[in-house]
Amino acid sequence: GKVVAFLASSFCTVHLASSVARFLKAIVMTRDDALTKQIVKANAFKVLIDIFLRNIEKYNLLYSTVLAIFEVIKRENIRLLIGYVAECLRDNLQPAMHLESVRTVLDAWERMPDTYKQTVLESLPPDLRASGPSPPQAGDPEPQANTEAASDSEVVTAADGIDREAAGSPVTP
């Protein structure tokens, strides 16, 4: 939750987003189901993909790391993340469809048997499931659903990603 809020903030530069992408890659590489579900629940890749697409012409560390995440998802056959990318982020990824790493993840979803697809779709949070031709998150400029992803022990941050409660000021947008 907090990592996604940081990515969405105006304080996040491409260099810091690269660090967050490497962190997410390390999480994906663990193949831990609980962590994978948290990534999906927080819709963490949406914000990362948005930053990636804003900088797609630049071949930098962020570019390489995001493509490496797609390669790990495909190579390790992490079905939940394949379904999450294919069902929730397909529209966002249209500008990157020329990249083989992106296409291979989407192709893996198309080749997946329907029984696996149904299981994956049931695992996706209801607010992220595609309802009709386009996913409900496709038009959102900011990840507003992240307030639901925060647990009782986490402090919900303002839209700019600053933890105002920890800073001693009231939470105001």
Backbone hydrogen bonds, N-H to C=O, Kabsch-Sander energy under -0.5 kcal/mol:
donor,donor_aa,acceptor,acceptor_aa,energy
5,A,1,G,-2.1
6,F,2,K,-2.2
7,L,3,V,-2.3
8,A,4,V,-2.0
9,S,5,A,-0.7
9,S,6,F,-0.8
12,C,9,S,-1.0
13,T,11,F,-0.7
17,A,13,T,-2.6
18,S,14,V,-1.9
19,S,15,H,-1.4
20,V,16,L,-2.2
21,A,17,A,-2.5
22,R,18,S,-2.3
23,F,19,S,-2.1
24,L,20,V,-2.7
25,K,21,A,-2.4
26,A,22,R,-2.2
27,I,23,F,-2.0
28,V,24,L,-2.6
29,M,25,K,-2.5
30,T,26,A,-0.8
30,T,27,I,-0.8
31,R,27,I,-0.5
31,R,28,V,-1.4
32,D,27,I,-0.6
33,D,31,R,-0.5
36,T,32,D,-2.5
37,K,33,D,-2.4
38,Q,34,A,-1.8
39,I,35,L,-2.1
40,V,36,T,-2.1
41,K,37,K,-3.0
42,A,38,Q,-2.5
43,N,39,I,-0.5
43,N,40,V,-1.0
44,A,39,I,-2.1
46,K,43,N,-0.8
47,V,43,N,-0.8
48,L,44,A,-1.4
49,I,45,F,-3.1
50,D,46,K,-2.2
51,I,47,V,-2.0
52,F,48,L,-2.5
53,L,49,I,-2.8
54,R,50,D,-1.6
55,N,51,I,-1.0
55,N,52,F,-0.6
56,I,53,L,-1.0
58,K,55,N,-1.4
59,Y,57,E,-0.5
60,N,58,K,-1.4
64,S,60,N,-2.4
65,T,61,L,-2.6
66,V,62,L,-2.6
67,L,63,Y,-2.1
68,A,64,S,-2.1
69,I,65,T,-2.1
70,F,66,V,-1.9
71,E,67,L,-2.0
72,V,68,A,-2.5
73,I,69,I,-2.5
74,K,70,F,-2.2
75,R,71,E,-3.2
76,E,72,V,-2.7
77,N,74,K,-0.7
78,I,73,I,-1.8
79,R,77,N,-1.3
82,I,78,I,-2.3
83,G,79,R,-2.8
84,Y,80,L,-2.5
85,V,81,L,-2.6
86,A,82,I,-2.6
87,E,83,G,-3.1
88,C,84,Y,-2.2
89,L,84,Y,-0.8
89,L,85,V,-1.2
93,L,89,L,-1.9
94,Q,91,D,-1.1
96,A,93,L,-1.8
97,M,94,Q,-1.4
99,L,96,A,-1.9
103,R,99,L,-2.2
104,T,100,E,-2.6
105,V,101,S,-1.2
106,L,102,V,-2.0
107,D,103,R,-2.9
108,A,104,T,-2.0
109,W,105,V,-1.5
110,E,106,L,-1.8
111,R,107,D,-2.2
112,M,108,A,-0.8
116,Y,113,P,-0.5
117,K,113,P,-2.2
118,Q,114,D,-2.6
119,T,115,T,-1.7
120,V,116,Y,-2.6
121,L,117,K,-2.9
122,E,118,Q,-2.0
123,S,119,T,-1.1
123,S,120,V,-0.6
124,L,120,V,-1.1
128,L,125,P,-1.9
129,R,125,P,-1.0
131,S,134,S,-0.7
132,G,130,A,-0.6
138,A,135,P,-1.5
140,D,137,Q,-1.2
144,Q,142,E,-2.0
146,N,143,P,-1.2
147,T,144,Q,-1.2
148,E,145,A,-1.1
149,A,145,A,-0.7
150,A,146,N,-0.8
154,E,151,S,-1.1
156,V,154,E,-0.5
158,A,162,I,-1.3
161,G,158,A,-2.1
164,R,162,I,-1.5
167,A,163,D,-1.2
168,G,164,R,-0.7
168,G,165,E,-0.8
169,S,164,R,-2.3
172,T,170,P,-0.8
